[in-house]
Amino acid sequence: MIMVTMIVYGLLLGRWWRFTLITAAAIWPTYLLVTGETNATGPLLLAAAWGALTAAVGVAVHQGILWLFRRSGRGERKTRQNASR
């Protein structure tokens, strides 16, 4: 269930993708430590990579939607110059 949460985290904060991926890489291993799932360094590094990867899925979807929105012209701001055309 938490992996779905990391994907949603990426979807919501995908606009700031660097921040999102870095914090996801910190949140997932922290969650594993707090819940007692693991206490070794090796699995924590792997967990950090896995957390960032799952958040990256959400970020990619967010960025794709943003790209489509901008490409469709709806994301274009109306200025006086554009309005006069």
N, C-alpha and C positions, 0 to 999 in steps of 0.2 A: 504494500500500500504506500509506503514512503517513497518508492521510486516514482509512482504516479504523482506524488506531491512534488518531487524534484522536477518532473516534466512541467507541471503547472507553474512552478516557481520560474522556470525558464520562459514559459509563455507570458507570464505577467511582467517579468523584468527584462524581457528580451531586447528592449530598446537599448539598454545599457549592458550589452552582451559581455564585455570584459569583466565588469563588476559581478555580474550574475555567475559567470563560470568560476571566478576566483572564490566567491563566497560559497558556491555549491560544493567546490572541492574542500572547503573547510567544514561545512555544515554536516555532510554525510558521515565523515569519520568521527566527528564530535558526537553525533547521534549514536553511532555504534559504541563509542566509549561510555557514554552516559548510561545506555541501556545494558551495558555489560556483555555485548555480543562478542567483542574482541578486546585484547589488550596488548597485542604484539605490534611491532612497528611495520613489518612487511605487509600484513593485511590492511593496515591503515593507509599505506601508500596506494595500495590497489583500490581501497574504498574511496580515496580521494579522486582517483582517476575515474572510477565508476560514477561517482556523484557528479563530476563535471561532465561526463559523457551523457548522462541522462538529462541533465539540465540543458546541454547543447541541443538535444532533440527539440525541446521546447523553444529554445532561442531560434533555431532554424525555422520552425513553423512560424514563429512571430515575425522574423525577418522576411520570410516568404510572403506572408499576408501584407506586411508593410510595403514590400516591393510591388505586389499586385495593386494595392491601393494607389500608390504613387503612379504606376504605369497607366492606370485607367483614367488618370486626369482628375480624379476626385480630390487628390491630395494637393492639387495646385491651388495656391492662394490667389484670390482675385485681387488684382491691383487696378488702378485707374487705367493703366496701359492695356491690360488684358480685357477689361470691361468695355473699352472703346472699340475693340475689334469686332 
